[in-house]
């Protein structure tokens, strides 16, 4: 089969559509064409209360967020640091609210 | 429910290749300093190893369900991802330090306990129907070598 510019362009187009269909928007992201899904906004930061010696754990790991959520937290009292599973849906809330301290 | 007029299902919207339809990263864990009120590190969790049929494993993160656990020594353990691993991160920097293969999805919160002078990290690897990870009834314990 003779390779012509028209055939080359057609094949490239078909390949691009096929790869985009099969690979989802990951392909668009690799090409730098995916939209930015970052959500600018504020989210309250609730300071967890570490469990002291002899106190009952009101929640596992001092997590007040509720365990059965899509994205939850754990608190490190030694560093006053909250580790957050920001999870999964491709959009991330930018945390901007200060703790007020 | 049989006979009901409406039903509900939830899951991750996937392309025919088995990858999520939103742009990566598909899963992120972050450390937030409560002294500064700022995100001090951010790290993708998971690869597409168990998603894409070709087994390629770029570090894209994956959709995930599960909570982290922090040890007093400064390690963050978390399963949660759609590739079947339990991972450990440095709580100060977010650097991934280790991962251990699980026999099924680790959509559960890990726990740690000491037994007979040895420290164990345990996770229930049961999988999750919404994520479509492998489902089994397995309890997996990791420990440092003697």
Interface residues (C-beta under 8 A of the other chain):
Chain A: X21 X22 X23 X24 X25 X26 X28 X29 X34 X35 X37 X45 X47 X60 X61 X63 X67 X70 X72 X73 X74 X75 X76 X78 X79 X80 X81 X82 X83 X84 X85 X86 X87 X88 X89 X90 X91 X92 X95 X97 X98 X99 X101
Chain B: X12 X14 X15 X16 X17 X19 X20 X21 X22 X23 X24 X26 X27 X28 X29 X30 X31 X32 X33 X34 X35 X37 X38 X39 X40 X42 X45 X60 X62 X63 X64 X65 X66 X67 X68 X69 X70 X72 X74 X76 X78 X80 X91 X92 X109
